[in-house]
Amino acid sequence: MSSPLAIASVTAVLRDLLNNGFIDHNIVGAIGNNVTITAVPPDTIQTGNGDAQTQLNLFLHQVTPNPGWRNADLPSRDARGERVTNPPLALDLHYLLTAYGAEELHAEILLGYAMYLMHERPVLDRQAIRTALAGGTVDGSILPPAYEALSAADLADQVEQIKITPQSMNTEEMSKLWSALQAHYRPTAAYSISVVLIEAEKPTRSALPVLSRGARDPVSGREAGITASAGLIPPYPGLTDVTPPNRQLAAVLGDSITLHGHHLDGSNLEARFEHDLLDDPITVTIGANVNSDKVEVTLPSDAAAISGWPAGSWRVSLRLQRPGETEPRTTNRFPLMLAPTLDIPTSSASRDAGSGAVTIQLAFIPEARPSQQVSLNAGGHEALPSNLTAQTGNLTFVFPTLAAGNQWLRLRIDGVDSLLVNRAVRPPEFNVSEQMVIPA
């Protein structure tokens, strides 16, 4: 595959092809003037005031993804974000071949010979590419130090050869293009160069080859082969539901949650809890489990959990070693909502005598973080914290208007509300411990 120098390499090879062709056909002798072959933007070429030169210019005006190679490979990363392949960046290059003449008919002669040369070389062979780039035409020293070792000559070694195809551009397309270039139009031919394959040389992770299909019989040495399972339930551990206690929609620190699923019996069992604000998952060790349908997990409630388990949306999975197997397996991840718990006895409320605004100093667990969205609803009014600048379990909320007396409080962190409703009883009722006395 090619390096990131491939685009510049193609331009250099095409310019070399045209230059050698003009020398071989003695174009300079035919028109009686020097011919310059360049690869610069057309607006930088002098065309008036006696400065016009006999010149052929090759300009790369567009780069597009190649549709054939774009989806030819598998995804480059697995579910964990690790690189598994180096799929190539497949590009088509679009050029304008423009002729400039210092005298009459020079532009037409140059363009005719240039198109003839491109027609006679529809494919850039590998030796021509190596010859054109042998003199260090494309120097990698202009790249950052980590990429200076890249070579332009590896363009010749890519799996697909480079093809030159003339393109037809109508009057409207050509007019728009030259207007965007802000240059004076000259006789021009359009070409498409396909395909340039740029591939990274990064280390990848791939699975080891399969040595046997199933365990081998120690006596006969035969493979066990494929094991068929009659039914729609896969034979591997999996979670189907996570249930907080007391029919609640979310769990709180200290709760014992139930993880339902199948094939959950085994040893070395541990529950893994992931949160977007944490770099690494939190592991709760369980040990052995004999029930294949469910697992009970108790969430910690110590000081480390209060500061390390942020409220909000979590993902939980199980890792265990099944009976008769030597390697552990990991289940799918299932969502779990962790709600904040209010500490009303240690919280306080005060009213400003002048404005009548009510300030609530609220204590809760677990601690909130500055990056989280936090709000408090009291008596139907909602307020944002005024002092959430660092991780804390004590926030201040100011309500411009709030009636005196008992008011229900509901703290929301990242979309998860504190447990205002007691769902353990039928019908559900408000939790009396979630209200605060607001002074008159």
Steps between C-alpha positions, in 0.01 A plus 500: 500500500598864456604754761340845550751627243303316228298802382812708442666196344227461239535864400877462473470185287250662261721806463799276429297305244408818312851645522662184362241479226567857389873430487453176306275674243722811480214736575746780576643472149154483345374825649835677525458596861574365844217305664449502876294226670372603841261380770381823658159667551383673180450836674876522566589481128568829319288528184512865402705818463763324289579246775327203335714190453461181305405278789309185586349487849371198691269603786339270758161662557304227682549183706209258546459162676514204266157327512636155417759483779315710755318208667723215387642424844360419842468766773842606624420481873321257725241576771777595744649750257811290431638505146447167321574597137655782302241567227638716219394854431393462135504823298433616146698805387353749255736714292474789257753496215526858372711633213634856480660646187722801453411501130215385278426126490760418766229419757320272254822317409592445866155379595484264203834338578419481872167327437672265257757406766229439759306289249805286423566435872156405644669314787801620698720191510702431810841553338399842367394602852830380651700680233313827544538498877854363519658843523320603817243709315262472797703559814363369830718739701222761491284269713497486882795302645288191564422474126829608339589137426204463264588435138315621194630208294270252673227635271631248246438211739131555574271210415312677220668686218420863432280569198461825304148573373393813305196674643235707324404832660218704350506875456324570831735281704808647335370855547430447871841341554697778333291763675590340834868498397479873418721446197467565126379197310737323262457178294454226758450124517378319812633165622419260783777293659382184677572358746748615769505273806644657814532258791622552854771276639365472852521187717178304496338243726381174344379171639719191504428230241255225595684180598198283572121518487423429861694306762696194389438157642813404703491140372402529134618856444183578308340841508168540676371699203215747491248484784144562390256651746127440453326825588517874456702569817874519423725263699709786637443718807269793434298763686133565425404739780633693801250550782541751784329408830147605605378537141697823467609637165851568625735367765682692773828434675467207740219332301510135403417477131405185308658418165278265299623294209608153394810282552612717792624215720876466540804607697721810517186707451529877502269786403641787297340846516585760233420873496584765239675715762734219605803389302490142633212275609436431869514131587297336777624150580227239563685168488294191417139485385286186472187664358511514121208745471598789729773658709463725805741793520520744791611850412753648742407797716828584672695824469680376188168428329356841597788675321565244226152395381338798323123500465357456152502231233723197547567182302545170684636169375616172653827315453513134608654165427243241399512142636729283288667796328849639550449857376265765648209642301345847510128569458339783314470838675162606641397852610459587867379831643668615823289760683622753758387467862397814691617562855213723617593504875836663428361736235359845574272764350487877566296790363629848423293753695520762226455313170322193634738270313562159653850351519527122546829354612461138388710202609493182294697196381679416278697815433421703187766607253531835316448329162162356607160661441345560844168659597268499804121501481328634812124551513476495120776759454837405354838663570859440396787484752690822559826347624574188290863579422657189652391150592276526804210347689362831624347753260317831529175568310323836496125519425361852436151377591416206725202453733554438871430164660582143399628476141596189305864498381628320194868519401584420137855413391566419134133419446461264799269619783527424868241246614208726586241227435475186713412223254524219754136558598191477282392752396827697502527794737742782569792425729442707813872527563544704180338821623641807670342772714535835327493798744246778462 
